[in-house]
Amino acid sequence: MDKYRVEFVCNTKPDERKFLGGYKKGIRYIGRSFNGLFEVTPKWGSSLPTRVIPRKLFDQYFELVSQ
C-alpha cells in the first residue's frame, strides 16, 4: 500500500499552459501527496509524465476524495 496515494476528482478543466492537460471534469484520478505537494497525471502508471504541483494550484482544479 502506498501511504502517499490520493484519489482526487477534477472540478475544473486545468489550463493546458500549466502543463496540466488531459483531465476531464467529474472524473476521478489517482496521484500522490507529500510535504504539501501533489504528484498528478491523467493516467497513473502509464508512460505519461507526472507533474508535481503545490496545494494552491491543486485546489484550483481538483478536489481531494481520499488520502
DSSP file (Angstrom, degrees, kcal/mol; ACC not computed):
  #  RESIDUE AA STRUCTURE BP1 BP2  ACC     N-H-->O    O-->H-N    N-H-->O    O-->H-N    TCO  KAPPA ALPHA  PHI   PSI    X-CA   Y-CA   Z-CA
    1    1 A M              0   0    0      0, 0.0     2,-0.8     0, 0.0     3,-0.0   0.000 360.0 360.0 360.0 133.6    0.0    0.0    0.0
    2    2 A D    >   -     0   0    0      1,-0.1     3,-1.6     2,-0.0     0, 0.0  -0.786 360.0-160.8 -89.1 110.3    1.3    3.4   -1.0
    3    3 A K  T 3  S+     0   0    0     -2,-0.8    -1,-0.1     1,-0.3    29,-0.0   0.632  90.3  53.2 -69.8 -11.0    0.9    5.7    2.1
    4    4 A Y  T 3  S+     0   0    0      2,-0.0    29,-2.5    28,-0.0    -1,-0.3   0.438  81.5 121.9 -99.2  -1.4    1.1    8.8   -0.1
    5    5 A R  E <   +A   32   0A   0     -3,-1.6     2,-0.3    27,-0.2    27,-0.3  -0.354  37.0 179.2 -67.7 138.7   -1.6    7.7   -2.6
    6    6 A V  E     -A   31   0A   0     25,-2.3    25,-2.4    -2,-0.1     2,-0.4  -0.965  21.2-144.0-135.1 153.7   -4.6   10.0   -3.0
    7    7 A E  E     +AB  30  66A   0     59,-2.4    58,-3.2    -2,-0.3    59,-1.6  -0.957  26.6 174.2-114.0 139.3   -7.7   10.0   -5.1
    8    8 A F  E     -AB  29  64A   0     21,-2.4    21,-3.4    -2,-0.4     2,-0.4  -0.970  22.7-138.6-143.6 157.6   -9.0   13.2   -6.5
    9    9 A V  E     -AB  28  63A   0     54,-2.5    54,-2.4    -2,-0.3     2,-0.6  -0.912  24.5-118.7-117.7 145.3  -11.7   14.5   -8.8
   10   10 A C  E     + B   0  62A   0     17,-1.8    16,-3.3    14,-0.4    52,-0.3  -0.734  30.9 173.3 -84.8 120.5  -11.4   17.2  -11.4
   11   11 A N  S    S+     0   0    0     50,-2.7     2,-0.4    -2,-0.6    51,-0.2   0.771  73.0  21.5 -94.2 -33.2  -13.7   20.1  -10.7
   12   12 A T  S    S-     0   0    0     49,-1.7    -1,-0.3    12,-0.1    11,-0.0  -1.000  89.6-108.1-137.6 132.8  -12.5   22.5  -13.4
   13   13 A K        -     0   0    0     -2,-0.4     3,-0.1    -3,-0.1    11,-0.1  -0.453  45.9-119.7 -62.9 123.0  -10.6   21.5  -16.5
   14   14 A P        -     0   0    0      0, 0.0     2,-0.4     0, 0.0     8,-0.1  -0.189  26.5 -95.7 -66.2 156.6   -7.0   22.7  -16.0
   15   15 A D    > > -     0   0    0      1,-0.1     3,-1.7     6,-0.1     5,-0.9  -0.582  25.6-143.4 -71.2 123.8   -5.2   25.2  -18.2
   16   16 A E  G > 5S+     0   0    0     -2,-0.4     3,-1.7     1,-0.3     5,-0.3   0.782  97.1  67.6 -60.6 -28.0   -3.1   23.4  -20.8
   17   17 A R  G 3 5S+     0   0    0      1,-0.3    -1,-0.3     2,-0.1    -2,-0.0   0.691  92.5  59.5 -69.0 -17.2   -0.4   26.1  -20.5
   18   18 A K  G < 5S-     0   0    0     -3,-1.7    -1,-0.3     2,-0.0    -2,-0.2   0.162 120.6-109.2 -94.7  18.2    0.3   25.0  -16.9
   19   19 A F  T < 5S+     0   0    0     -3,-1.7    -3,-0.2     1,-0.1    -2,-0.1   0.815  87.7 119.8  60.1  33.8    1.2   21.5  -18.3
   20   20 A L    > < +     0   0    0     -5,-0.9     3,-0.5    21,-0.0    -1,-0.1  -0.247  35.6 142.6-119.9  43.9   -1.9   20.0  -16.8
   21   21 A G  T 3   +     0   0    0     -5,-0.3     3,-0.1     1,-0.2    -6,-0.1  -0.392  42.5  51.8 -81.5 161.1   -3.6   18.8  -20.0
   22   22 A G  T 3  S+     0   0    0      1,-0.3     2,-0.3    -8,-0.1    -1,-0.2   0.387  73.8 124.3  99.0  -2.1   -5.6   15.6  -20.3
   23   23 A Y    <   -     0   0    0     -3,-0.5     2,-0.4    -9,-0.1    -1,-0.3  -0.673  43.3-155.3 -93.9 147.0   -8.0   15.9  -17.4
   24   24 A K    >   -     0   0    0     -2,-0.3     3,-1.6    -3,-0.1   -14,-0.4  -0.963  27.7-102.5-122.4 139.6  -11.8   15.8  -17.7
   25   25 A K  T 3  S+     0   0    0     -2,-0.4   -14,-0.2     1,-0.2     3,-0.1  -0.319 103.2  15.9 -60.6 133.7  -14.3   17.4  -15.4
   26   26 A G  T 3  S+     0   0    0    -16,-3.3     2,-0.3     1,-0.3    -1,-0.2   0.398  94.3 123.1  86.3  -1.5  -16.0   15.0  -13.0
   27   27 A I    <   -     0   0    0     -3,-1.6   -17,-1.8   -17,-0.2     2,-0.3  -0.728  58.7-126.8 -95.9 142.4  -13.5   12.1  -13.5
   28   28 A R  E     -A    9   0A   0     -2,-0.3     2,-0.3   -19,-0.2   -19,-0.2  -0.660  29.1-175.1 -86.6 142.6  -11.6   10.5  -10.6
   29   29 A Y  E     -A    8   0A   0    -21,-3.4   -21,-2.4    -2,-0.3     2,-0.4  -0.873  19.1-129.2-132.1 164.1   -7.8   10.3  -10.8
   30   30 A I  E     +A    7   0A   0     11,-0.3    11,-0.5    -2,-0.3     2,-0.2  -0.918  39.3 137.4-115.7 142.7   -5.0    8.7   -8.7
   31   31 A G  E     -A    6   0A   0    -25,-2.4   -25,-2.3    -2,-0.4     2,-0.3  -0.809  43.0 -98.1-156.4-162.2   -1.9   10.6   -7.6
   32   32 A R  E     -AC   5  39A   0      7,-2.0     7,-3.0   -27,-0.3     2,-0.4  -0.959  21.0-159.3-134.2 153.5    0.4   11.1   -4.6
   33   33 A S  E     + C   0  38A   0    -29,-2.5     2,-0.3    -2,-0.3     5,-0.2  -0.999  20.8 151.6-135.0 135.0    0.7   13.7   -1.9
   34   34 A F  E >   + C   0  37A   0      3,-2.1     3,-2.2    -2,-0.4    -2,-0.0  -0.939  65.4   0.6-161.6 139.7    3.7   14.6    0.3
   35   35 A N  T 3  S-     0   0    0     -2,-0.3     3,-0.1     1,-0.3    -2,-0.0   0.800 128.1 -55.0  52.2  35.8    5.1   17.7    2.0
   36   36 A G  T 3  S+     0   0    0      1,-0.3    19,-1.2    18,-0.1     2,-0.3   0.554 116.3 110.5  78.7   7.0    2.2   19.8    0.7
   37   37 A L  E <   -CD  34  54A   0     -3,-2.2    -3,-2.1    17,-0.2     2,-0.4  -0.810  55.7-146.1-112.8 155.4    2.9   18.9   -2.9
   38   38 A F  E     -CD  33  53A   0     15,-2.8    15,-3.0    -2,-0.3     2,-0.7  -0.983   1.6-154.0-124.4 130.6    0.8   16.8   -5.2
   39   39 A E  E     +CD  32  52A   0     -7,-3.0    -7,-2.0    -2,-0.4     2,-0.3  -0.919  30.8 174.1-101.7 115.8    2.1   14.5   -8.0
   40   40 A V  E     + D   0  51A   0     11,-2.7    11,-2.5    -2,-0.7    -9,-0.1  -0.874  18.7 164.7-128.0 153.9   -0.6   14.2  -10.6
   41   41 A T        -     0   0    0    -11,-0.5     3,-0.4    -2,-0.3   -11,-0.3  -0.938  42.8-119.4-160.0 148.3   -1.1   12.7  -14.0
   42   42 A P  S    S+     0   0    0      0, 0.0     2,-0.4     0, 0.0   -12,-0.1   0.816 108.8  27.1 -63.2 -29.1   -4.2   11.9  -16.1
   43   43 A K  S >  S-     0   0    0    -14,-0.1     3,-1.5    -3,-0.0     5,-0.3  -0.816  83.4-146.7-138.0  96.5   -3.4    8.2  -16.2
   44   44 A W  T 3  S+     0   0    0     -2,-0.4     3,-0.1    -3,-0.4   -13,-0.1  -0.352  83.5  23.6 -63.4 135.7   -1.4    6.9  -13.3
   45   45 A G  T 3  S+     0   0    0      1,-0.3    -1,-0.2     3,-0.2     2,-0.1   0.470 100.3 106.9  88.7   3.0    1.0    4.0  -14.2
   46   46 A S  S <  S-     0   0    0     -3,-1.5    -1,-0.3     2,-0.1    -3,-0.0  -0.343  89.1 -95.8 -99.8-173.7    1.2    4.9  -17.9
   47   47 A S  S    S+     0   0    0     -2,-0.1    -3,-0.1    -3,-0.1    -1,-0.0   0.452  86.4 117.2 -83.7   0.1    4.1    6.5  -19.8
   48   48 A L  S    S-     0   0    0     -5,-0.3    -3,-0.2     1,-0.1    -2,-0.1  -0.444  73.9-108.3 -66.6 140.9    2.5    9.9  -19.4
   49   49 A P        -     0   0    0      0, 0.0     2,-0.3     0, 0.0    -1,-0.1  -0.362  28.2-130.9 -69.6 149.9    4.7   12.3  -17.4
   50   50 A T        -     0   0    0     -9,-0.1     2,-0.4    -8,-0.1    -9,-0.2  -0.672  14.3-147.1 -95.3 156.8    3.7   13.3  -13.8
   51   51 A R  E     -D   40   0A   0    -11,-2.5   -11,-2.7    -2,-0.3     2,-0.6  -0.981   4.0-145.7-123.8 136.4    3.7   16.9  -12.6
   52   52 A V  E     +D   39   0A   0     -2,-0.4   -13,-0.2   -13,-0.2   -15,-0.0  -0.912  29.3 174.3-102.4 119.7    4.4   18.0   -9.1
   53   53 A I  E     -D   38   0A   0    -15,-3.0   -15,-2.8    -2,-0.6     2,-0.0  -0.899  30.8-107.4-127.0 152.6    2.2   20.9   -8.1
   54   54 A P  E  >  -D   37   0A   0      0, 0.0     4,-2.3     0, 0.0     3,-0.4  -0.332  35.9-106.5 -74.7 162.2    1.7   22.9   -4.9
   55   55 A R  H  > S+     0   0    0    -19,-1.2     4,-2.7     1,-0.2     5,-0.2   0.851 117.3  58.9 -56.6 -39.1   -1.5   22.7   -2.9
   56   56 A K  H  > S+     0   0    0      1,-0.2     4,-0.8     2,-0.2    -1,-0.2   0.911 110.0  41.5 -60.7 -44.4   -2.8   26.1   -4.1
   57   57 A L  H >> S+     0   0    0     -3,-0.4     4,-0.9     2,-0.2     3,-0.6   0.888 113.1  54.7 -70.3 -39.9   -2.7   25.1   -7.7
   58   58 A F  H >X S+     0   0    0     -4,-2.3     4,-3.0     1,-0.2     3,-0.9   0.925 105.6  52.6 -57.0 -46.6   -4.1   21.6   -6.9
   59   59 A D  H 3< S+     0   0    0     -4,-2.7    -1,-0.2     1,-0.2    -2,-0.2   0.717  99.3  64.7 -66.6 -21.5   -7.1   23.2   -5.2
   60   60 A Q  H << S+     0   0    0     -4,-0.8    -1,-0.2    -3,-0.6    -2,-0.2   0.854 123.0  13.2 -67.3 -33.8   -7.8   25.4   -8.2
   61   61 A Y  H << S+     0   0    0     -3,-0.9   -50,-2.7    -4,-0.9   -49,-1.7   0.670 122.1  47.6-117.2 -25.1   -8.7   22.4  -10.4
   62   62 A F  E  <  -B   10   0A   0     -4,-3.0     2,-0.4   -52,-0.3   -52,-0.2  -0.799  54.9-148.1-126.4 161.2   -9.1   19.3   -8.2
   63   63 A E  E     -B    9   0A   0    -54,-2.4   -54,-2.5    -2,-0.3     2,-0.3  -0.999  28.1-119.7-128.8 131.8  -10.8   18.2   -5.0
   64   64 A L  E     +B    8   0A   0     -2,-0.4   -56,-0.3   -56,-0.2     3,-0.1  -0.521  29.3 177.3 -70.4 129.8   -9.3   15.5   -2.8
   65   65 A V  E     -     0   0A   0    -58,-3.2     2,-0.3     1,-0.4   -57,-0.2   0.816  65.2  -9.1-100.3 -45.8  -11.6   12.5   -2.4
   66   66 A S  E      B    7   0A   0    -59,-1.6   -59,-2.4     1,-0.1    -1,-0.4  -0.994 360.0 360.0-153.0 155.5   -9.5   10.2   -0.2
   67   67 A Q              0   0    0     -2,-0.3   -34,-0.1   -61,-0.2    -1,-0.1   0.346 360.0 360.0-115.5 360.0   -6.0   10.0    1.2
